[in-house]
Amino acid sequence: MSSQIQREVMQLILDQGLPAGAPLPTETELMNDLGVSRNSVREALKALQALDIVEIRHGYGTYVGEASMTPFVDGLTFRTLARPDDPTAALAEILQVREVLEEGLISRVAEVLTEEELDRLEAVVTEMEEAGDDGRSFPELDIQFHELLYASLGNPLVPQLLGAFWTVFRRVAAVRGWTDDVTPEVTARRHRDILTALRVRDVEGARRAMADHFRGIEARAAQGAHGVS
């Protein structure tokens, strides 16, 4: 019954074209429209809230949610942490999916990046190199580089997916007590290699450089899992 009510509430949102933040009918209205009990409506709405499809504001009502990647991130984080016997296996699977995604995307952007966009990437890589020379890791710059890299695609799902994978990686690393990047200068160089290939529109070179970058991430994850700092 709860699953059926959930589907009907989602269909209502779609049929009425309600955007995120729009108010939904009251519990009483949903009860009457769907012919179900108040408890059934509440149970369904709580389930939809867990998926970020609706937002329950106590004392105010129920609204359309953001349908964000949060439930996906939470589930993937749990799935990864739930394999204590092989802490790197599940994480390696996530990295593999992200690598396939990024290698495909970089082929698309390599031929369309403007000089202005390349200059913005240059500024980020320069900051990476400065941090690397000082022995400082730079996770925020790393995120910024990959977000800028694919911004020209104009696809909002891309940064959301990449951000989800990144968040899972960072959460797992924090729980496992893995250290930050211990060779930031190497990581900076790998980003420089990606940018150098993009500058000359070398699609295959950019893909190879991206693959090398992921080999480094995988190696760091394996070292962290085995207590190597």
Backbone as JSON, one array per atom type, in Angstrom:
{
  "sequence": "MSSQIQREVMQLILDQGLPAGAPLPTETELMNDLGVSRNSVREALKALQALDIVEIRHGYGTYVGEASMTPFVDGLTFRTLARPDDPTAALAEILQVREVLEEGLISRVAEVLTEEELDRLEAVVTEMEEAGDDGRSFPELDIQFHELLYASLGNPLVPQLLGAFWTVFRRVAAVRGWTDDVTPEVTARRHRDILTALRVRDVEGARRAMADHFRGIEARAAQGAHGVS",
  "N": [[0.83, -1.2, 0.0], [1.91, 1.25, 0.87], [3.93, 1.63, -1.05], [2.4, 1.92, -3.37], [1.02, 4.28, -2.8], [3.16, 6.04, -2.66], [3.98, 6.01, -5.37], [1.75, 7.18, -6.51], [1.74, 9.75, -5.39], [4.15, 10.72, -6.44], [3.43, 10.66, -9.14], [1.46, 12.56, -9.12], [2.97, 14.87, -8.63], [4.45, 14.95, -11.0], [2.4, 15.09, -12.96], [1.23, 17.55, -12.38], [3.33, 19.18, -12.78], [4.98, 20.21, -10.73], [7.44, 22.24, -9.27], [10.61, 21.99, -7.43], [10.21, 22.75, -4.03], [7.59, 23.56, -4.21], [4.31, 23.57, -2.75], [2.62, 20.63, -1.58], [-0.55, 18.85, -1.75], [-2.53, 18.8, 1.26], [-2.34, 16.46, 4.05], [-4.93, 15.58, 4.62], [-6.23, 16.14, 2.2], [-4.84, 14.44, 0.48], [-5.54, 11.99, 1.61], [-8.28, 11.91, 1.02], [-8.25, 12.14, -1.78], [-6.82, 9.87, -2.55], [-8.04, 7.86, -1.22], [-7.23, 6.59, 1.17], [-5.87, 5.82, 4.47], [-4.85, 8.17, 7.08], [-2.5, 7.38, 8.39], [-1.35, 5.74, 6.43], [-0.83, 7.59, 4.43], [1.04, 9.23, 5.75], [3.12, 7.4, 6.22], [3.92, 6.85, 3.6], [4.76, 9.39, 2.75], [6.9, 9.84, 4.47], [8.66, 7.92, 3.55], [9.13, 8.9, 0.98], [10.35, 11.26, 1.67], [12.78, 10.36, 2.63], [13.97, 9.77, 0.27], [14.37, 12.23, -0.74], [12.43, 13.25, -2.34], [10.15, 14.46, -1.46], [9.67, 17.08, 0.94], [9.16, 17.34, 4.31], [7.87, 19.76, 6.27], [7.5, 20.37, 9.42], [4.6, 21.56, 10.92], [4.12, 23.26, 8.87], [3.65, 21.97, 6.42], [3.84, 19.79, 3.52], [6.27, 19.64, 0.98], [7.54, 19.75, -2.42], [10.52, 18.0, -2.93], [14.12, 18.3, -3.48], [15.07, 16.21, -4.91], [17.7, 15.24, -4.79], [21.13, 13.98, -4.94], [21.6, 12.9, -2.5], [20.35, 10.59, -1.15], [21.39, 8.57, -2.81], [24.14, 8.88, -2.42], [24.33, 8.32, 0.33], [23.46, 5.63, 0.39], [25.4, 4.42, -1.25], [27.72, 4.94, 0.17], [27.25, 3.47, 2.51], [27.12, 0.9, 1.37], [29.73, 0.6, 0.53], [31.2, 0.75, 2.93], [30.22, -1.46, 4.17], [31.69, -3.67, 3.61], [33.88, -4.87, 5.22], [35.78, -6.87, 5.09], [37.17, -6.6, 2.76], [38.25, -3.78, 2.23], [38.99, -2.18, 0.06], [37.85, -3.14, -2.26], [35.07, -2.49, -2.88], [35.35, 0.26, -3.05], [37.1, 0.45, -5.18], [35.44, -0.37, -7.22], [33.68, 1.8, -7.38], [35.46, 3.82, -8.16], [36.17, 2.81, -10.63], [33.8, 3.05, -12.12], [33.52, 5.85, -12.07], [35.85, 6.5, -13.47], [35.39, 5.42, -16.05], [33.24, 7.04, -16.76], [34.42, 9.62, -16.73], [36.49, 9.38, -18.61], [35.05, 9.06, -20.92], [33.66, 11.47, -20.98], [35.72, 13.36, -21.17], [36.6, 13.06, -23.72], [34.6, 14.27, -25.12], [34.7, 16.96, -24.26], [37.24, 17.76, -24.96], [37.49, 18.77, -27.53], [35.92, 20.99, -27.57], [36.41, 22.84, -25.58], [36.91, 26.2, -24.68], [39.4, 28.83, -25.07], [39.25, 30.52, -22.92], [38.06, 28.9, -20.99], [40.04, 26.97, -20.75], [42.02, 28.56, -19.68], [40.97, 29.07, -17.17], [41.11, 26.54, -16.07], [43.86, 26.33, -16.09], [44.59, 28.17, -14.13], [43.67, 26.86, -11.84], [45.24, 24.52, -11.86], [47.75, 25.64, -11.55], [47.56, 26.6, -8.92], [47.35, 24.11, -7.69], [49.9, 23.08, -8.18], [51.49, 24.85, -6.73], [50.59, 24.28, -4.15], [51.33, 21.59, -4.05], [54.11, 21.79, -4.2], [54.57, 22.76, -1.71], [53.97, 20.63, -0.22], [51.34, 20.25, 0.48], [48.08, 18.81, 0.51], [45.27, 19.02, -1.77], [42.28, 18.8, -1.91], [39.93, 20.33, -2.44], [40.64, 21.91, -4.62], [41.02, 19.92, -6.47], [38.42, 18.93, -6.83], [37.3, 21.27, -7.89], [38.71, 21.5, -10.32], [37.74, 19.29, -11.83], [35.03, 19.9, -11.96], [35.05, 22.33, -13.39], [36.16, 21.39, -15.74], [34.14, 19.95, -17.07], [32.1, 21.72, -17.29], [31.42, 23.06, -19.63], [29.81, 21.32, -21.01], [27.27, 21.73, -20.23], [25.54, 20.13, -18.79], [23.81, 19.51, -16.04], [23.67, 17.18, -14.54], [26.1, 15.91, -14.67], [28.16, 17.2, -12.95], [26.82, 16.66, -10.56], [26.79, 13.85, -10.37], [29.56, 13.28, -10.39], [30.29, 14.68, -8.12], [28.89, 13.2, -6.24], [30.23, 10.7, -6.29], [32.7, 11.58, -5.44], [32.13, 12.51, -2.86], [31.4, 10.12, -1.58], [33.86, 8.77, -1.66], [35.46, 10.45, -0.03], [34.07, 10.28, 2.4], [34.3, 7.55, 3.04], [37.08, 7.35, 3.25], [37.49, 9.0, 5.47], [36.15, 7.6, 7.52], [37.61, 5.23, 7.56], [40.0, 6.2, 8.35], [42.01, 6.91, 6.61], [44.87, 8.54, 5.25], [45.43, 11.88, 3.94], [46.29, 12.81, 0.55], [49.52, 11.79, 0.02], [51.42, 12.39, -1.79], [51.2, 15.02, -3.1], [52.44, 16.57, -5.06], [52.78, 14.85, -7.2], [50.14, 14.31, -7.89], [49.38, 16.85, -8.71], [51.0, 17.08, -10.96], [49.85, 15.16, -12.61], [47.38, 16.32, -13.18], [48.31, 18.51, -14.56], [49.3, 17.19, -16.81], [46.91, 16.33, -17.98], [45.75, 18.81, -18.64], [47.69, 19.84, -20.39], [47.46, 18.13, -22.6], [44.86, 18.75, -23.35], [45.18, 21.38, -24.15], [46.39, 21.19, -26.65], [44.5, 19.91, -28.05], [44.55, 17.15, -27.98], [42.96, 14.39, -27.95], [43.23, 11.6, -27.37], [45.55, 11.69, -25.86], [44.67, 13.17, -23.69], [42.82, 11.41, -22.61], [44.5, 9.3, -21.89], [46.04, 10.58, -19.96], [44.08, 11.12, -18.07], [43.43, 8.51, -17.35], [45.85, 7.75, -16.15], [45.76, 9.44, -13.98], [43.67, 8.3, -12.51], [44.82, 5.85, -11.92], [46.59, 6.65, -10.02], [44.86, 7.52, -7.97], [43.64, 5.11, -7.28], [45.86, 3.73, -6.33], [46.5, 5.24, -4.05], [44.23, 4.77, -2.51], [44.48, 2.02, -2.05], [46.89, 1.98, -0.6], [46.15, 3.45, 1.64], [44.24, 1.78, 2.76], [45.79, -0.27, 3.63], [47.26, 0.84, 5.59], [49.37, 2.39, 4.79], [51.12, 5.34, 4.75]],
  "CA": [[0.0, 0.0, 0.0], [2.78, 2.43, 0.94], [4.59, 1.81, -2.34], [1.41, 2.42, -4.32], [0.77, 5.69, -2.47], [4.36, 6.77, -3.08], [3.92, 6.18, -6.82], [0.68, 8.12, -6.86], [2.2, 11.1, -5.02], [5.14, 11.11, -7.45], [2.72, 10.92, -10.38], [0.78, 13.86, -8.93], [3.99, 15.91, -8.82], [4.77, 15.0, -12.43], [1.23, 15.53, -13.72], [1.0, 18.98, -12.14], [4.55, 19.93, -13.1], [5.36, 20.98, -9.54], [8.9, 22.37, -9.1], [11.13, 21.84, -6.07], [9.77, 23.81, -3.13], [6.15, 23.8, -4.35], [3.54, 22.84, -1.73], [1.8, 19.49, -1.98], [-1.83, 18.82, -1.04], [-2.43, 18.45, 2.68], [-2.57, 15.04, 4.35], [-6.36, 15.31, 4.48], [-6.56, 16.13, 0.78], [-4.28, 13.21, -0.09], [-6.38, 10.9, 2.1], [-9.53, 11.91, 0.27], [-7.99, 11.91, -3.2], [-6.3, 8.53, -2.77], [-8.91, 6.9, -0.55], [-6.43, 5.81, 2.11], [-5.86, 6.36, 5.83], [-3.83, 9.16, 7.39], [-1.24, 6.68, 8.67], [-0.79, 5.29, 5.16], [-0.28, 8.79, 3.77], [2.25, 9.65, 6.48], [4.17, 6.41, 5.97], [4.4, 7.04, 2.23], [5.48, 10.67, 2.67], [8.2, 9.67, 5.15], [9.52, 7.17, 2.63], [9.52, 9.81, -0.1], [11.28, 12.24, 2.24], [14.09, 9.7, 2.69], [14.52, 9.83, -1.09], [14.46, 13.65, -1.08], [11.41, 13.58, -3.34], [9.34, 15.46, -0.78], [10.25, 17.64, 2.17], [8.12, 17.56, 5.31], [8.18, 20.86, 7.18], [6.54, 20.21, 10.51], [3.87, 22.77, 11.24], [3.89, 24.05, 7.66], [3.11, 21.15, 5.34], [4.76, 18.97, 2.73], [6.66, 20.34, -0.24], [8.33, 18.97, -3.36], [11.92, 18.03, -2.56], [15.12, 18.61, -4.5], [15.45, 14.97, -5.61], [19.15, 15.35, -4.88], [21.89, 12.74, -4.93], [21.89, 12.52, -1.11], [20.06, 9.17, -0.86], [22.33, 7.76, -3.57], [25.43, 8.97, -1.72], [24.21, 7.6, 1.61], [23.4, 4.2, 0.11], [26.67, 3.96, -1.8], [28.68, 4.98, 1.27], [26.98, 2.3, 3.36], [27.49, -0.3, 0.62], [31.19, 0.51, 0.51], [31.69, 0.48, 4.28], [29.68, -2.75, 4.64], [32.56, -4.77, 3.17], [35.1, -4.71, 6.02], [36.76, -7.9, 4.78], [37.97, -6.12, 1.63], [37.88, -2.36, 2.22], [39.28, -1.47, -1.19], [37.13, -3.71, -3.4], [33.9, -1.68, -3.22], [35.81, 1.58, -3.46], [37.67, 0.29, -6.51], [34.31, -0.43, -8.14], [33.21, 3.17, -7.57], [36.46, 4.52, -8.94], [36.11, 2.31, -12.01], [32.64, 3.68, -12.75], [33.85, 7.25, -12.29], [36.87, 6.58, -14.51], [34.73, 5.21, -17.34], [32.45, 8.24, -17.0], [35.27, 10.77, -17.03], [37.22, 9.17, -19.86], [34.1, 9.33, -22.0], [33.33, 12.9, -20.99], [36.86, 14.19, -21.58], [36.65, 12.99, -25.18], [33.63, 15.25, -25.62], [35.07, 18.34, -23.98], [38.57, 18.07, -25.48], [37.4, 19.5, -28.8], [35.02, 22.15, -27.48], [36.83, 23.79, -24.54], [37.39, 27.49, -25.19], [40.64, 29.29, -24.46], [38.9, 31.09, -21.61], [37.86, 27.78, -20.08], [41.35, 26.38, -20.52], [42.74, 29.47, -18.79], [40.46, 28.86, -15.81], [41.72, 25.29, -15.62], [45.28, 26.64, -15.87], [44.71, 28.83, -12.82], [43.49, 25.85, -10.8], [46.41, 23.64, -11.86], [48.85, 26.41, -10.97], [47.38, 26.54, -7.47], [47.69, 22.75, -7.28], [51.36, 22.94, -8.21], [52.03, 25.61, -5.6], [50.3, 23.5, -2.94], [52.14, 20.39, -4.11], [55.5, 22.16, -3.87], [54.62, 22.97, -0.26], [53.6, 19.38, 0.44], [49.96, 20.33, 0.96], [47.07, 18.21, -0.35], [44.35, 20.07, -2.26], [41.04, 18.16, -2.36], [38.96, 21.28, -2.98], [41.1, 22.28, -5.96], [40.78, 18.75, -7.31], [36.99, 18.98, -7.17], [37.08, 22.43, -8.76], [39.24, 21.19, -11.64], [36.86, 18.38, -12.57], [33.78, 20.61, -12.23], [35.32, 23.27, -14.48], [36.48, 20.64, -16.94], [32.95, 19.5, -17.78], [31.06, 22.75, -17.23], [31.01, 23.45, -20.98], [28.8, 20.4, -21.53], [25.96, 22.26, -19.89], [24.73, 19.04, -18.27], [23.9, 19.61, -14.57], [23.77, 15.86, -13.92], [27.51, 15.5, -14.63], [28.81, 17.56, -11.67], [26.14, 16.02, -9.44], [27.28, 12.47, -10.28], [30.96, 13.31, -9.99], [30.3, 15.11, -6.73], [28.42, 12.08, -5.42], [31.32, 9.74, -6.17], [33.76, 12.22, -4.64], [31.68, 12.54, -1.46], [31.51, 8.77, -1.06], [35.29, 8.5, -1.47], [35.93, 11.19, 1.14], [33.43, 9.73, 3.6], [34.92, 6.26, 3.34], [38.44, 7.62, 3.69], [37.43, 9.55, 6.82], [35.76, 6.54, 8.44], [38.7, 4.26, 7.64], [41.19, 6.83, 8.89], [43.06, 6.99, 5.6], [45.49, 9.85, 5.22], [45.29, 12.67, 2.72], [47.27, 12.55, -0.51], [50.88, 11.96, 0.55], [52.28, 12.84, -2.89], [50.4, 16.03, -3.82], [53.14, 17.07, -6.24], [52.5, 13.91, -8.29], [48.76, 14.56, -8.28], [49.38, 18.11, -9.46], [51.59, 16.81, -12.27], [48.88, 14.42, -13.43], [46.4, 17.29, -13.68], [49.03, 19.28, -15.57], [49.34, 16.37, -18.03], [45.58, 16.4, -18.58], [45.57, 20.13, -19.22], [48.6, 19.98, -21.53], [46.85, 17.43, -23.73], [43.68, 19.51, -23.77], [45.64, 22.61, -24.82], [46.72, 20.9, -28.06], [43.36, 19.15, -28.58], [44.97, 15.75, -28.1], [41.91, 13.65, -27.26], [43.77, 10.36, -26.82], [46.49, 12.06, -24.81], [43.88, 13.58, -22.52], [42.25, 10.2, -22.03], [45.59, 8.57, -21.22], [46.41, 11.33, -18.76], [43.02, 10.9, -17.1], [43.59, 7.14, -16.87], [46.98, 7.78, -15.22], [45.28, 10.1, -12.77], [42.89, 7.33, -11.75], [45.73, 4.84, -11.37], [47.13, 7.24, -8.79], [43.82, 7.51, -6.94], [43.49, 3.73, -6.84], [47.04, 3.37, -5.53], [46.37, 5.9, -2.75], [43.2, 4.07, -1.76], [45.05, 0.74, -1.63], [47.88, 2.25, 0.44], [45.42, 3.88, 2.84], [43.57, 0.62, 3.33], [46.79, -1.12, 4.25], [47.98, 1.58, 6.6], [50.56, 3.05, 4.24], [50.9, 6.8, 4.76]],
  "C": [[0.87, 1.26, 0.0], [3.46, 2.7, -0.41], [3.64, 2.37, -3.38], [1.13, 3.9, -4.07], [1.96, 6.55, -2.89], [4.33, 7.04, -4.58], [2.86, 7.2, -7.22], [1.06, 9.55, -6.51], [3.23, 11.58, -6.05], [4.46, 11.44, -8.78], [1.99, 12.26, -10.31], [1.76, 15.01, -9.18], [4.3, 16.08, -10.3], [3.6, 15.56, -13.24], [0.98, 17.03, -13.58], [2.22, 19.84, -12.43], [5.04, 20.77, -11.94], [6.88, 21.04, -9.4], [9.31, 22.13, -7.66], [10.69, 23.03, -5.23], [8.28, 24.11, -3.21], [5.39, 22.99, -3.29], [2.73, 21.71, -2.34], [0.44, 19.59, -1.28], [-1.63, 18.4, 0.41], [-2.67, 16.95, 2.86], [-4.04, 14.69, 4.14], [-6.77, 15.23, 3.02], [-6.04, 14.86, 0.11], [-5.1, 12.0, 0.34], [-7.64, 10.78, 1.26], [-9.31, 11.57, -1.2], [-7.6, 10.46, -3.48], [-7.14, 7.44, -2.09], [-8.16, 6.01, 0.42], [-6.43, 6.5, 3.48], [-4.75, 7.39, 6.0], [-2.48, 8.49, 7.65], [-0.56, 6.21, 7.39], [-0.16, 6.44, 4.4], [1.02, 9.2, 4.44], [3.41, 8.69, 6.23], [4.77, 6.6, 4.59], [5.22, 8.32, 2.11], [6.84, 10.58, 3.36], [9.17, 8.91, 4.25], [10.01, 8.06, 1.49], [10.49, 10.88, 0.4], [12.68, 11.65, 2.31], [14.77, 9.7, 1.34], [14.68, 11.26, -1.58], [13.5, 14.02, -2.21], [10.4, 14.56, -2.76], [10.09, 15.94, 0.46], [9.11, 17.94, 3.13], [8.59, 18.66, 6.25], [7.12, 20.87, 8.27], [5.92, 21.55, 10.89], [3.54, 23.62, 10.03], [3.29, 23.23, 6.52], [4.2, 20.35, 4.65], [5.0, 19.65, 1.39], [7.46, 19.4, -1.14], [9.8, 19.11, -3.0], [12.83, 18.33, -3.74], [15.47, 17.4, -5.37], [16.96, 14.96, -5.85], [19.8, 13.97, -4.89], [22.14, 12.22, -3.5], [21.54, 11.07, -0.79], [21.02, 8.22, -1.58], [23.69, 7.72, -2.88], [25.39, 8.18, -0.43], [24.22, 6.08, 1.38], [24.73, 3.65, -0.38], [27.76, 3.96, -0.72], [28.5, 3.76, 2.17], [27.42, 1.02, 2.66], [29.01, -0.5, 0.64], [31.74, 0.14, 1.88], [31.26, -0.89, 4.79], [30.5, -3.93, 4.15], [33.89, -4.68, 3.89], [36.18, -5.74, 5.7], [37.68, -7.49, 3.63], [37.66, -4.65, 1.43], [38.15, -1.63, 0.92], [38.45, -1.95, -2.36], [35.96, -2.84, -3.83], [34.31, -0.3, -3.69], [36.4, 1.54, -4.86], [36.56, 0.24, -7.56], [33.78, 0.97, -8.43], [34.18, 3.96, -8.44], [36.43, 4.09, -10.41], [34.94, 2.95, -12.77], [32.94, 5.15, -13.05], [34.88, 7.41, -13.4], [36.25, 6.42, -15.9], [33.93, 6.46, -17.73], [33.33, 9.4, -17.45], [36.06, 10.6, -18.33], [36.31, 9.41, -21.07], [33.8, 10.82, -22.12], [34.49, 13.74, -21.52], [37.02, 14.15, -23.09], [35.7, 14.02, -25.79], [34.12, 16.68, -25.44], [36.39, 18.74, -24.63], [38.51, 18.94, -26.73], [36.57, 20.76, -28.72], [35.43, 23.16, -26.41], [37.36, 25.06, -25.18], [38.7, 27.86, -24.5], [40.39, 29.86, -23.07], [38.72, 29.98, -20.58], [39.18, 27.09, -19.75], [42.18, 27.24, -19.57], [42.27, 29.31, -17.35], [41.02, 27.56, -15.23], [43.2, 25.5, -15.3], [45.48, 27.26, -14.5], [44.58, 27.82, -11.68], [44.72, 24.94, -10.71], [47.62, 24.36, -11.26], [48.77, 26.42, -9.45], [47.72, 25.16, -6.93], [49.2, 22.58, -7.18], [52.01, 23.68, -7.05], [51.8, 24.85, -4.3], [51.17, 22.25, -2.9], [53.59, 20.65, -3.74], [55.67, 22.35, -2.37], [54.26, 21.7, 0.51], [52.19, 19.36, 0.99], [49.02, 19.63, -0.02], [46.04, 19.28, -0.71], [43.05, 19.46, -2.78], [40.04, 19.12, -2.99], [39.35, 21.73, -4.39], [40.86, 21.14, -6.94], [39.32, 18.72, -7.76], [36.72, 20.09, -8.17], [37.56, 22.16, -10.18], [38.26, 20.35, -12.45], [35.51, 19.03, -12.85], [33.95, 21.59, -13.39], [35.52, 22.54, -15.8], [35.24, 20.3, -17.75], [31.83, 20.53, -17.8], [30.53, 23.1, -18.62], [29.98, 22.51, -21.58], [27.39, 20.88, -21.24], [25.0, 21.2, -19.35], [24.83, 19.03, -16.75], [24.03, 18.27, -13.87], [25.23, 15.43, -13.77], [28.18, 15.91, -13.32], [28.13, 16.92, -10.47], [26.64, 14.58, -9.26], [28.72, 12.43, -9.8], [31.1, 13.71, -8.53], [29.86, 14.01, -5.79], [29.54, 11.06, -5.21], [32.43, 10.3, -5.28], [33.38, 12.19, -3.15], [31.79, 11.16, -0.83], [32.97, 8.44, -0.74], [35.8, 9.17, -0.2], [35.34, 10.65, 2.44], [34.09, 8.42, 4.02], [36.33, 6.45, 3.88], [38.46, 8.13, 5.13], [37.11, 8.47, 7.85], [36.91, 5.55, 8.65], [39.98, 4.86, 8.23], [42.34, 6.9, 7.91], [43.6, 8.41, 5.55], [45.17, 10.58, 3.93], [46.37, 12.26, 1.73], [48.68, 12.82, 0.02], [51.87, 12.36, -0.54], [51.54, 13.89, -3.72], [51.11, 16.57, -5.06], [52.92, 16.16, -7.44], [51.08, 14.12, -8.8], [48.66, 15.84, -9.11], [49.94, 17.88, -10.87], [50.62, 16.07, -13.19], [47.79, 15.34, -13.97], [47.04, 18.2, -14.74], [49.09, 18.51, -16.89], [48.0, 16.39, -18.76], [45.41, 17.72, -19.31], [46.47, 20.34, -20.45], [48.02, 19.31, -22.77], [45.63, 18.19, -24.26], [44.07, 20.77, -24.53], [45.89, 22.38, -26.3], [45.64, 20.04, -28.7], [43.73, 17.69, -28.85], [44.0, 14.89, -27.29], [42.47, 12.38, -26.6], [44.77, 10.63, -25.69], [45.78, 12.46, -23.54], [43.28, 12.36, -21.82], [43.32, 9.39, -21.29], [45.98, 9.26, -19.92], [45.35, 11.16, -17.67], [43.12, 9.5, -16.51], [44.75, 7.05, -15.87], [46.58, 8.4, -13.89], [44.51, 9.11, -11.89], [43.76, 6.2, -11.2], [46.31, 5.36, -10.06], [46.13, 7.23, -7.66], [43.66, 6.1, -6.38], [44.66, 3.3, -5.96], [46.96, 3.99, -4.14], [45.34, 5.18, -1.88], [43.74, 2.74, -1.22], [46.06, 0.94, -0.5], [47.2, 2.63, 1.75], [44.79, 2.7, 3.54], [44.55, -0.31, 4.05], [47.69, -0.38, 5.23], [49.25, 2.25, 6.1], [50.28, 4.53, 4.17], [51.97, 7.5, 3.97]]
}
